[in-house]
Amino acid sequence: MTRSCNDSLNDILDNLLLAALVEKPCKITKVHSQSLVDVEYFDNNQKDTLCKVPVKHIQTKHGFIYFGLKVGDCGTVRFFDNNVAEYYKSKPEVITNTGRLHNINDNLFSIGFYPTTEQYIFPEGEVVLGTTSGATINITGNAINITGGEITINGSAVTISGDTTIDGKIFLSHTHSNGNNGSPTGGVL
């Protein structure tokens, strides 16, 4: 049977799509800093390593949620549409179209993509921050539950509005100070 032009074009397009790097599951093999890691991934059943891949953390100009990275942590490595070398040099307006598309050098590691067998069983809650060792901050509705071994709150003053129960003792609404800004107030019932 004779192949048509459409058959040849479809073969060419299929091969281009197979060669395009978009995003791959990976695992951290080395942590250079919390901003740069080496990752291992598989391409066509061949193990490969990318070195000094930038890390995507959850952050804005005014806040962040930080997860400390360790060897063995999983995620994905994403390959951008264009050359992003200038973006990493704090020049976001310069995304050069050099013909470099989905190139192995234009990458970013995103945390948290695990195989099903390695998924953590998350506790119930609307917003939960926790560690696999059991310390958690669980925010559900209008309640905040902090669980862990030792809980430390640092600051020049701690203000609690409303009555508080600590170790079964009820404290009236009060403020604790470190002594530099006044004396503690409130009482125990």
BELKA-V885887 format. One record per helix or strand of 2 or more residues. SS is the DSSP state (@ for helix, = for strand). FROM is the first residue (numbers start at 0). TO is the last residue. Records with the same first field share a line. If there is no record, write none. Layout:
SS: FROM-TO + FROM-TO
This chain:
@: 4-18 + 84-87 + 115-117
=: 22-32 + 35-42 + 45-55 + 57-58 + 63-64 + 73-78 + 106-110 + 126-129 + 135-139 + 142-146 + 156-159 + 163-165 + 168-170 + 173-176
